[in-house]
Amino acid sequence: MNRLINAEKSKITDEMLFRSSAFAAYLTDIAEAASERYGRKIKVRTKYDTSEGAMLACTDNREILINTGNYLTRSFPNRPLKVDSLIGLNAHEIGHILFTNFKVSETYFRCLSWGSIYPDFDEELTTEEDMNLQELIQFLQTDTDVRRATVLKAAKHILNILEDAYIEARICEAFPGKFATGIYLNNIRFSELVPSIDEQLERGNSKFAVFTNLLVQYCTSGDINDRDNHKGDIMDRFMDVLPYVDAVIYDDDMKERCRGTNRILLNIWDYIKEITDEAKSEQDKTGST
């Protein structure tokens, strides 16, 4: 495998290498070596998709799927760095399998889909948060399927961002070598590639998308890309929720990240309503149900 990785001038392209069964087996060997001490067996599948918006990697808690043609990996200038990037993606998903409490996650989303908050808040809500909570509950219990699905998708995105910070810290602590290198490499690169707040808004990105991009940057690198020194409510809202973020991202109890997600939902409820409106408008245009 090292010979193939270093074969820069051969006829073996990145696509040929990264979509090969040999490379999938290489990533599987890495995953199984890491998970052996935890009594888990992990299989890694790969694909090569360079289309816009293509996924990076995911897991169902048993198997890992890595898109070796993802935009982040392809942004690196040479093959060894691309391999490190893919090892980092692999390590990230291994971290989820080893350290994410999927039962808590399933309970959280099952309750939220019913319009029920889990777990209970352990701190008193502000007046505005309480008003947004009542609206959120009514929304989830009575609104259209597409709007409700959009809220659940937004909650899943936020919780995943917080959980990513936790599992990456755990996996880097357990495996400080190649795994940590690949994760740090990807996180730095992501921060470099994310446009500034003003650029994102000019491109028509929703406030929710801009806000969550800030959240990803902070949770992965401890900093944000604000080179335009943006002055506006998105940055204000982001600073408002930082105490909730800092309080939960390294807690071993996933229920705390669920609580943090709920507090964030309430603080950006107006952003979430905007994307539910967009989803409903898109549904109306296509005529789907």
KAQUIKA-V761717 format. One record per pair of residues at least 4 apart in sequence whose C-alpha atoms are under 6 Angstrom apart, sorted by sequence separation. I is the first residue (numbers start at 0). J is the second residue. D is the distance in Angstrom with one decimal. If there is no record, write none. Layout:
# KAQUIKA-V761717
I & J & D
I & J & D
This chain:
# KAQUIKA-V761717
13 & 17 & 5.8
14 & 18 & 5.8
31 & 35 & 5.7
35 & 39 & 5.7
58 & 62 & 5.6
94 & 98 & 5.7
95 & 99 & 4.8
108 & 112 & 5.9
111 & 115 & 5.0
124 & 128 & 5.7
131 & 135 & 5.9
134 & 138 & 5.9
137 & 141 & 5.9
138 & 142 & 5.2
144 & 148 & 5.9
155 & 159 & 6.0
159 & 163 & 5.9
163 & 167 & 6.0
167 & 171 & 5.9
170 & 174 & 5.8
171 & 175 & 5.0
175 & 179 & 5.1
180 & 184 & 6.0
194 & 198 & 5.8
200 & 204 & 5.2
206 & 210 & 6.0
216 & 220 & 5.7
217 & 221 & 4.4
232 & 236 & 5.9
264 & 268 & 5.6
282 & 286 & 5.9
17 & 22 & 5.8
34 & 39 & 5.3
58 & 63 & 4.5
110 & 115 & 5.0
111 & 116 & 5.8
124 & 129 & 5.8
199 & 204 & 5.5
217 & 222 & 4.8
282 & 287 & 5.6
57 & 63 & 5.9
75 & 81 & 5.8
217 & 223 & 5.6
57 & 64 & 5.4
216 & 223 & 5.4
56 & 64 & 5.5
139 & 147 & 5.5
171 & 179 & 4.7
247 & 255 & 5.6
31 & 40 & 5.7
56 & 65 & 4.3
72 & 81 & 5.3
247 & 256 & 5.2
31 & 41 & 5.6
56 & 66 & 5.8
107 & 117 & 5.6
55 & 66 & 5.2
72 & 84 & 5.7
55 & 69 & 5.5
27 & 42 & 5.3
27 & 43 & 4.9
243 & 259 & 5.5
43 & 62 & 5.9
45 & 64 & 5.6
47 & 66 & 5.4
49 & 68 & 5.1
42 & 62 & 5.1
43 & 63 & 4.7
44 & 64 & 4.8
45 & 65 & 4.9
46 & 66 & 4.9
47 & 67 & 5.1
48 & 68 & 5.0
49 & 69 & 5.8
23 & 44 & 5.8
41 & 62 & 5.8
43 & 64 & 5.9
45 & 66 & 5.8
47 & 68 & 4.4
23 & 45 & 5.9
114 & 136 & 4.8
114 & 139 & 4.9
114 & 140 & 5.2
190 & 216 & 5.9
18 & 46 & 5.6
18 & 47 & 5.7
195 & 224 & 5.9
195 & 225 & 5.7
186 & 219 & 5.8
60 & 96 & 5.0
17 & 67 & 5.9
164 & 218 & 5.5
160 & 215 & 6.0
207 & 270 & 5.2
206 & 270 & 5.9
94 & 166 & 5.2
94 & 170 & 5.4
165 & 248 & 5.3
164 & 248 & 6.0
165 & 249 & 5.1
161 & 248 & 5.5
90 & 178 & 5.5
87 & 178 & 5.5
87 & 181 & 3.7
86 & 181 & 5.8
87 & 182 & 4.4
84 & 181 & 5.0
83 & 181 & 4.9
84 & 185 & 5.9
158 & 260 & 5.6
149 & 275 & 5.7
146 & 275 & 4.9
131 & 265 & 5.7
128 & 265 & 5.5
